[in-house]
Amino acid sequence: MDSEKWQTLVVKHYFDEVVEAMRRQLIRFTIQSPEPHIWSEKEKTQLLTWMTELRS
């Protein structure tokens, strides 16, 4: 994701409660990560779970 798309994600809010919660948690993951977009195994599992939920 380029910086422009990231900025859009950070400031955009969603009316769907679940998607909004995912957006906020993704931002938390990024802030807490020692390097941008380097995810822990727990975070990777959460991201994959969200992808599965969104697709169904």
Biopython code that builds the backbone (N, CA, C, O; Angstrom):
import numpy as np
from Bio.PDB.StructureBuilder import StructureBuilder

atoms = [
    (1, "MET", "N", (0.857, -1.170, 0.000)),
    (1, "MET", "CA", (0.000, 0.000, 0.000)),
    (1, "MET", "C", (0.902, 1.232, 0.000)),
    (1, "MET", "O", (1.819, 1.341, 0.814)),
    (2, "ASP", "N", (0.636, 2.145, -0.911)),
    (2, "ASP", "CA", (1.450, 3.362, -0.933)),
    (2, "ASP", "C", (0.965, 4.342, 0.134)),
    (2, "ASP", "O", (-0.095, 4.147, 0.729)),
    (3, "SER", "N", (1.739, 5.385, 0.369)),
    (3, "SER", "CA", (1.426, 6.312, 1.465)),
    (3, "SER", "C", (0.114, 7.060, 1.247)),
    (3, "SER", "O", (-0.569, 7.393, 2.215)),
    (4, "GLU", "N", (-0.245, 7.324, 0.013)),
    (4, "GLU", "CA", (-1.514, 8.013, -0.256)),
    (4, "GLU", "C", (-2.710, 7.128, 0.131)),
    (4, "GLU", "O", (-3.661, 7.596, 0.757)),
    (5, "LYS", "N", (-2.648, 5.870, -0.242)),
    (5, "LYS", "CA", (-3.726, 4.942, 0.119)),
    (5, "LYS", "C", (-3.777, 4.753, 1.629)),
    (5, "LYS", "O", (-4.859, 4.665, 2.210)),
    (6, "TRP", "N", (-2.602, 4.689, 2.270)),
    (6, "TRP", "CA", (-2.558, 4.535, 3.721)),
    (6, "TRP", "C", (-3.221, 5.735, 4.392)),
    (6, "TRP", "O", (-4.015, 5.561, 5.317)),
    (7, "GLN", "N", (-2.909, 6.941, 3.942)),
    (7, "GLN", "CA", (-3.501, 8.148, 4.522)),
    (7, "GLN", "C", (-5.017, 8.140, 4.372)),
    (7, "GLN", "O", (-5.735, 8.554, 5.282)),
    (8, "THR", "N", (-5.501, 7.675, 3.239)),
    (8, "THR", "CA", (-6.945, 7.572, 3.027)),
    (8, "THR", "C", (-7.559, 6.593, 4.018)),
    (8, "THR", "O", (-8.607, 6.873, 4.600)),
    (9, "LEU", "N", (-6.910, 5.443, 4.214)),
    (9, "LEU", "CA", (-7.413, 4.454, 5.162)),
    (9, "LEU", "C", (-7.438, 5.015, 6.578)),
    (9, "LEU", "O", (-8.400, 4.803, 7.315)),
    (10, "VAL", "N", (-6.391, 5.723, 6.954)),
    (10, "VAL", "CA", (-6.281, 6.237, 8.322)),
    (10, "VAL", "C", (-7.381, 7.250, 8.631)),
    (10, "VAL", "O", (-7.926, 7.245, 9.735)),
    (11, "VAL", "N", (-7.713, 8.106, 7.692)),
    (11, "VAL", "CA", (-8.680, 9.171, 7.985)),
    (11, "VAL", "C", (-10.120, 8.798, 7.639)),
    (11, "VAL", "O", (-11.057, 9.402, 8.161)),
    (12, "LYS", "N", (-10.301, 7.823, 6.777)),
    (12, "LYS", "CA", (-11.661, 7.438, 6.383)),
    (12, "LYS", "C", (-12.312, 6.616, 7.482)),
    (12, "LYS", "O", (-11.681, 5.729, 8.057)),
    (13, "HIS", "N", (-13.555, 6.906, 7.772)),
    (13, "HIS", "CA", (-14.315, 6.147, 8.756)),
    (13, "HIS", "C", (-15.455, 5.438, 8.043)),
    (13, "HIS", "O", (-16.017, 5.960, 7.080)),
    (14, "TYR", "N", (-15.792, 4.247, 8.519)),
    (14, "TYR", "CA", (-16.798, 3.420, 7.870)),
    (14, "TYR", "C", (-18.040, 3.322, 8.737)),
    (14, "TYR", "O", (-17.951, 3.258, 9.963)),
    (15, "PHE", "N", (-19.189, 3.312, 8.098)),
    (15, "PHE", "CA", (-20.455, 3.188, 8.823)),
    (15, "PHE", "C", (-20.668, 1.768, 9.329)),
    (15, "PHE", "O", (-21.357, 1.552, 10.326)),
    (16, "ASP", "N", (-20.073, 0.804, 8.636)),
    (16, "ASP", "CA", (-20.167, -0.583, 9.072)),
    (16, "ASP", "C", (-19.292, -0.759, 10.311)),
    (16, "ASP", "O", (-18.081, -0.543, 10.265)),
    (17, "GLU", "N", (-19.916, -1.150, 11.411)),
    (17, "GLU", "CA", (-19.230, -1.250, 12.701)),
    (17, "GLU", "C", (-18.057, -2.232, 12.669)),
    (17, "GLU", "O", (-17.004, -1.961, 13.245)),
    (18, "VAL", "N", (-18.236, -3.356, 12.004)),
    (18, "VAL", "CA", (-17.190, -4.374, 11.951)),
    (18, "VAL", "C", (-16.003, -3.871, 11.135)),
    (18, "VAL", "O", (-14.857, -4.009, 11.564)),
    (19, "VAL", "N", (-16.261, -3.298, 9.980)),
    (19, "VAL", "CA", (-15.186, -2.781, 9.136)),
    (19, "VAL", "C", (-14.452, -1.652, 9.850)),
    (19, "VAL", "O", (-13.227, -1.567, 9.769)),
    (20, "GLU", "N", (-15.167, -0.803, 10.533)),
    (20, "GLU", "CA", (-14.546, 0.290, 11.280)),
    (20, "GLU", "C", (-13.649, -0.250, 12.396)),
    (20, "GLU", "O", (-12.559, 0.273, 12.626)),
    (21, "ALA", "N", (-14.103, -1.285, 13.082)),
    (21, "ALA", "CA", (-13.279, -1.893, 14.135)),
    (21, "ALA", "C", (-12.008, -2.497, 13.535)),
    (21, "ALA", "O", (-10.930, -2.392, 14.122)),
    (22, "MET", "N", (-12.134, -3.121, 12.382)),
    (22, "MET", "CA", (-10.968, -3.677, 11.693)),
    (22, "MET", "C", (-9.984, -2.563, 11.309)),
    (22, "MET", "O", (-8.774, -2.709, 11.485)),
    (23, "ARG", "N", (-10.503, -1.469, 10.792)),
    (23, "ARG", "CA", (-9.657, -0.343, 10.385)),
    (23, "ARG", "C", (-8.862, 0.189, 11.575)),
    (23, "ARG", "O", (-7.658, 0.425, 11.472)),
    (24, "ARG", "N", (-9.545, 0.376, 12.703)),
    (24, "ARG", "CA", (-8.871, 0.897, 13.899)),
    (24, "ARG", "C", (-7.805, -0.063, 14.408)),
    (24, "ARG", "O", (-6.722, 0.362, 14.809)),
    (25, "GLN", "N", (-8.110, -1.365, 14.391)),
    (25, "GLN", "CA", (-7.130, -2.338, 14.868)),
    (25, "GLN", "C", (-5.933, -2.410, 13.930)),
    (25, "GLN", "O", (-4.801, -2.554, 14.391)),
    (26, "LEU", "N", (-6.159, -2.314, 12.639)),
    (26, "LEU", "CA", (-5.060, -2.313, 11.677)),
    (26, "LEU", "C", (-4.122, -1.131, 11.937)),
    (26, "LEU", "O", (-2.902, -1.276, 11.864)),
    (27, "ILE", "N", (-4.682, 0.013, 12.234)),
    (27, "ILE", "CA", (-3.864, 1.181, 12.559)),
    (27, "ILE", "C", (-3.067, 0.925, 13.839)),
    (27, "ILE", "O", (-1.891, 1.278, 13.917)),
    (28, "ARG", "N", (-3.702, 0.313, 14.842)),
    (28, "ARG", "CA", (-2.987, -0.026, 16.090)),
    (28, "ARG", "C", (-1.829, -0.972, 15.805)),
    (28, "ARG", "O", (-0.727, -0.777, 16.319)),
    (29, "PHE", "N", (-2.071, -2.001, 14.986)),
    (29, "PHE", "CA", (-1.007, -2.940, 14.626)),
    (29, "PHE", "C", (0.177, -2.176, 14.026)),
    (29, "PHE", "O", (1.330, -2.434, 14.372)),
    (30, "THR", "N", (-0.113, -1.255, 13.144)),
    (30, "THR", "CA", (0.932, -0.519, 12.456)),
    (30, "THR", "C", (1.706, 0.366, 13.421)),
    (30, "THR", "O", (2.934, 0.427, 13.357)),
    (31, "ILE", "N", (1.007, 1.045, 14.304)),
    (31, "ILE", "CA", (1.662, 1.928, 15.272)),
    (31, "ILE", "C", (2.545, 1.118, 16.221)),
    (31, "ILE", "O", (3.634, 1.565, 16.581)),
    (32, "GLN", "N", (2.091, -0.057, 16.627)),
    (32, "GLN", "CA", (2.821, -0.888, 17.579)),
    (32, "GLN", "C", (3.957, -1.681, 16.945)),
    (32, "GLN", "O", (4.828, -2.187, 17.652)),
    (33, "SER", "N", (3.957, -1.793, 15.639)),
    (33, "SER", "CA", (4.953, -2.597, 14.942)),
    (33, "SER", "C", (6.305, -1.890, 14.922)),
    (33, "SER", "O", (6.366, -0.683, 14.689)),
    (34, "PRO", "N", (7.401, -2.635, 15.165)),
    (34, "PRO", "CA", (8.728, -2.023, 15.131)),
    (34, "PRO", "C", (9.100, -1.509, 13.738)),
    (34, "PRO", "O", (9.841, -0.536, 13.605)),
    (35, "GLU", "N", (8.582, -2.169, 12.712)),
    (35, "GLU", "CA", (8.788, -1.727, 11.337)),
    (35, "GLU", "C", (7.434, -1.735, 10.637)),
    (35, "GLU", "O", (6.617, -2.625, 10.874)),
    (36, "PRO", "N", (7.194, -0.756, 9.781)),
    (36, "PRO", "CA", (5.885, -0.682, 9.113)),
    (36, "PRO", "C", (5.527, -1.974, 8.383)),
    (36, "PRO", "O", (6.315, -2.505, 7.601)),
    (37, "HIS", "N", (4.345, -2.454, 8.652)),
    (37, "HIS", "CA", (3.755, -3.604, 7.971)),
    (37, "HIS", "C", (4.553, -4.895, 8.148)),
    (37, "HIS", "O", (4.512, -5.775, 7.288)),
    (38, "ILE", "N", (5.275, -5.007, 9.258)),
    (38, "ILE", "CA", (5.893, -6.271, 9.645)),
    (38, "ILE", "C", (5.017, -6.815, 10.765)),
    (38, "ILE", "O", (5.051, -6.311, 11.888)),
    (39, "TRP", "N", (4.240, -7.833, 10.462)),
    (39, "TRP", "CA", (3.239, -8.312, 11.392)),
    (39, "TRP", "C", (3.738, -9.503, 12.192)),
    (39, "TRP", "O", (4.496, -10.331, 11.687)),
    (40, "SER", "N", (3.304, -9.581, 13.448)),
    (40, "SER", "CA", (3.564, -10.758, 14.279)),
    (40, "SER", "C", (2.664, -11.886, 13.796)),
    (40, "SER", "O", (1.749, -11.656, 13.005)),
    (41, "GLU", "N", (2.917, -13.096, 14.264)),
    (41, "GLU", "CA", (2.068, -14.231, 13.882)),
    (41, "GLU", "C", (0.624, -14.011, 14.340)),
    (41, "GLU", "O", (-0.316, -14.340, 13.617)),
    (42, "LYS", "N", (0.455, -13.463, 15.523)),
    (42, "LYS", "CA", (-0.895, -13.181, 16.026)),
    (42, "LYS", "C", (-1.604, -12.173, 15.120)),
    (42, "LYS", "O", (-2.779, -12.344, 14.796)),
    (43, "GLU", "N", (-0.894, -11.132, 14.718)),
    (43, "GLU", "CA", (-1.494, -10.119, 13.841)),
    (43, "GLU", "C", (-1.816, -10.702, 12.475)),
    (43, "GLU", "O", (-2.866, -10.402, 11.908)),
    (44, "LYS", "N", (-0.923, -11.536, 11.935)),
    (44, "LYS", "CA", (-1.177, -12.178, 10.642)),
    (44, "LYS", "C", (-2.431, -13.042, 10.709)),
    (44, "LYS", "O", (-3.256, -13.036, 9.795)),
    (45, "THR", "N", (-2.557, -13.779, 11.798)),
    (45, "THR", "CA", (-3.746, -14.621, 11.980)),
    (45, "THR", "C", (-5.004, -13.769, 12.011)),
    (45, "THR", "O", (-6.011, -14.118, 11.395)),
    (46, "GLN", "N", (-4.948, -12.645, 12.730)),
    (46, "GLN", "CA", (-6.103, -11.747, 12.807)),
    (46, "GLN", "C", (-6.446, -11.180, 11.436)),
    (46, "GLN", "O", (-7.618, -11.134, 11.064)),
    (47, "LEU", "N", (-5.440, -10.750, 10.683)),
    (47, "LEU", "CA", (-5.673, -10.208, 9.341)),
    (47, "LEU", "C", (-6.311, -11.253, 8.429)),
    (47, "LEU", "O", (-7.234, -10.938, 7.679)),
    (48, "LEU", "N", (-5.828, -12.489, 8.486)),
    (48, "LEU", "CA", (-6.410, -13.554, 7.668)),
    (48, "LEU", "C", (-7.848, -13.857, 8.079)),
    (48, "LEU", "O", (-8.696, -14.126, 7.228)),
    (49, "THR", "N", (-8.120, -13.812, 9.369)),
    (49, "THR", "CA", (-9.480, -14.018, 9.852)),
    (49, "THR", "C", (-10.411, -12.934, 9.301)),
    (49, "THR", "O", (-11.516, -13.226, 8.842)),
    (50, "TRP", "N", (-9.955, -11.691, 9.353)),
    (50, "TRP", "CA", (-10.756, -10.586, 8.823)),
    (50, "TRP", "C", (-11.011, -10.752, 7.326)),
    (50, "TRP", "O", (-12.129, -10.533, 6.859)),
    (51, "MET", "N", (-9.989, -11.133, 6.583)),
    (51, "MET", "CA", (-10.159, -11.326, 5.132)),
    (51, "MET", "C", (-11.229, -12.379, 4.864)),
    (51, "MET", "O", (-12.075, -12.210, 3.986)),
    (52, "THR", "N", (-11.182, -13.459, 5.626)),
    (52, "THR", "CA", (-12.164, -14.526, 5.457)),
    (52, "THR", "C", (-13.565, -14.002, 5.781)),
    (52, "THR", "O", (-14.513, -14.276, 5.045)),
    (53, "GLU", "N", (-13.699, -13.259, 6.864)),
    (53, "GLU", "CA", (-15.002, -12.692, 7.247)),
    (53, "GLU", "C", (-15.532, -11.747, 6.175)),
    (53, "GLU", "O", (-16.715, -11.790, 5.837)),
    (54, "LEU", "N", (-14.670, -10.905, 5.646)),
    (54, "LEU", "CA", (-15.104, -9.930, 4.637)),
    (54, "LEU", "C", (-15.534, -10.608, 3.339)),
    (54, "LEU", "O", (-16.448, -10.138, 2.662)),
    (55, "ARG", "N", (-14.880, -11.701, 2.999)),
    (55, "ARG", "CA", (-15.219, -12.403, 1.777)),
    (55, "ARG", "C", (-16.514, -13.201, 1.878)),
    (55, "ARG", "O", (-17.147, -13.487, 0.863)),
    (56, "SER", "N", (-16.910, -13.561, 3.097)),
    (56, "SER", "CA", (-18.114, -14.396, 3.239)),
    (56, "SER", "C", (-19.363, -13.561, 3.390)),
    (56, "SER", "O", (-20.459, -14.108, 3.520)),
]
sb = StructureBuilder()
sb.init_structure("model")
sb.init_model(0)
sb.init_chain("A")
sb.init_seg("    ")
for serial, (resi, resn, name, xyz) in enumerate(atoms, 1):
    if name == "N":
        sb.init_residue(resn, " ", resi, " ")
    sb.init_atom(name, np.array(xyz, "f"), 0.0, 1.0, " ", f" {name:<3s}", serial, name[0])
structure = sb.get_structure()
